[in-house]
Each structure stands twice: as structure tokens, then as C-alpha cells.
Amino acid sequence: MKLKIRVSFLILCAVFFCLSSGVFAAADADIKSIEIPSGDKKHMQDVWSKLGNGGSHLNLDFEANTGDHPDSRLLVYDGTSGTIKFNNTNFQDATEKSRKRVLREFVEVLQGSAVSDQTQQVIMGSISALNSEVSMLLIPLVTESASADMYTAMIWINPILPYVRVVFGIGAILLTIYLIATSIADLFYIGLPVARESMDMKANNKGRKKPFGISDDAISAVRETEASLKSTGSYKNAYMLYFKRRVLTYIILSLCLLYLIGGELGGLIAWLLSLGSGVV
């Protein structure tokens, strides 16, 4: 349900932004009111109590030469009338950093409250409609809360992990067999001219570009060796050329097999996640 609210809110913001960007940007600097349904007034009061003494967490910092601001709060909740009052003047005069800070805290507290999903959608949609700049700030704040929960995801897939491990084991065995078989076939292709000519002839008869089971590395190594003899007269060892091209493949596959067989895939994932968080 929370996800539906976020999606609905994003759509609502986009519609309001497209239809009214020019209108709301030029709106009079005043206070806008948003009525809260009677069933959510109590929950909204709880939200208000978590935002500091009298909403002190919603105080803004203002740009220089913007005049006096007797009340520096962006939002005020009136529990008697059940309305949220949005101070558009304060928002326009506030610094970008304080805008983001105040809106982020309000959104986080509201989404973690017992206020109904429908009321939350009305509140955030109404606030975004008051000013196009508010809409542009609220969209990333709402999407930030839709982060990936890796721990819960692992709990959900834990029952199928034994089967996944079996699949990984079968994959590791097949990968090892494939690597050995292709390497042996490549060595035969490189070292036995008679076998190579026979393979090439069969491939040509069947309309294939290369013999079945022979890698591009082996074919390129043979062609480079033959070209060196015809052009410069210097001999290039086909086996050395082949292993130079294949060494990276062997290293990568060996590491993959090591992590799969040794059960260290979790450690690798943790390392990659820590690396990514460091970059971010």
C-alpha cells in the first residue's frame, strides 16, 4: 500500500507540475491550508508532536535581505481546526538546504505514522500543488524512502537457497567440463594441421564461419602465425598467442569457480556492496 501511495504521489506531482508550473510559481506569497479528515486528526497530532516543540524542527533558514519572518516554520498544524498551514512566503525566502532538511523530516515522520495512506497522498499532493518548486523537492524525497531492503529480501528467498546452491554446483561442474573440453579442442586445432583442415572443411560444407567447439582465440592465433610466416618470415608461436588471449578468461572463470565451490559468494557480495557504498 505504501508503494501505491508513492507511485500515486509521483504521478500526481507530475500532473500538477506540468499543468500548473506557470500558475503556482507566480502564486501570491501567503499561507495555504490543507484540511485533515476527522479520522486522521489524532494521528496527525502525533506527527506534529514528533516534529519538535511546536514544530520547532520545521524552522527554516532564510536568505539575506528577505525581510522579517515572525514565524520561521514551513508548516504549522492546528489541532483545533484540523488543518495544516503551509507558509509559502517562508518557503520562497528560505535557503535551499533548509527547505530540503525540513521537507525531508516532515515526509519521513508522516510516512512512518498511522495517518491513512489516502490522507498522506492528499497532504503531499496538495503541498506539491502549492508551488512547483515544492513538487520538485518532494519527488526525490519520496523516492529515497523506496530503498532496497536486502535483509528482508534474503529472508524471503532463504527457503529456496538450498536449491540455488545445487544449481550453482551443477553450473560449476558444467562450466569446468566446458572449459576443459574447449581448451583441448583448441589445442588439437592449433597443433594438428591435418585435423585443422578437416575441421575447416566440415565447417565450410555446413555453412559455418568456424568449426564447432573451436574458440575465436584459437582461430586468430593460427591465422596470425600463418600471416607472420608469409609476410615477415618471423615465426610466432601459436600456442603462446593462444594462451595470451585465454589467460584472462582462465583467471576470471577460476575466481568464479573458487567463490562458488568455496561458498565465499556472500563475502564477495558484501565486499562489492561496501565498495559501492564507499563510492556513493
Secondary structure, 3 states (H helix, E strand, C coil): CHHHHHHHHHHHHHHHHHHHHHHHHCCCCCEEEEECCHHHHHHHHHHHHCCCCCCHHHECCECCCCCCCCCCECEEEECCCCEEEEEHHHHHHECHHHHHHHHHHHHHHHHCCCCCHHHHHHHHHHHHHHCHHHHHHHHHHHHHCCCCCHHHHHHHHHHHHHHHHHHHHHHHHHHHHHHHHHHHHHHHHHHCHHHHHHHHHHHHHCCCCCCCCCCHHHHHHHHHHHHHHHHCCCCCCHHHHHHHHHHHHHHHHHHHHHHHHHCCHHHHHHHHHHHHHHHC
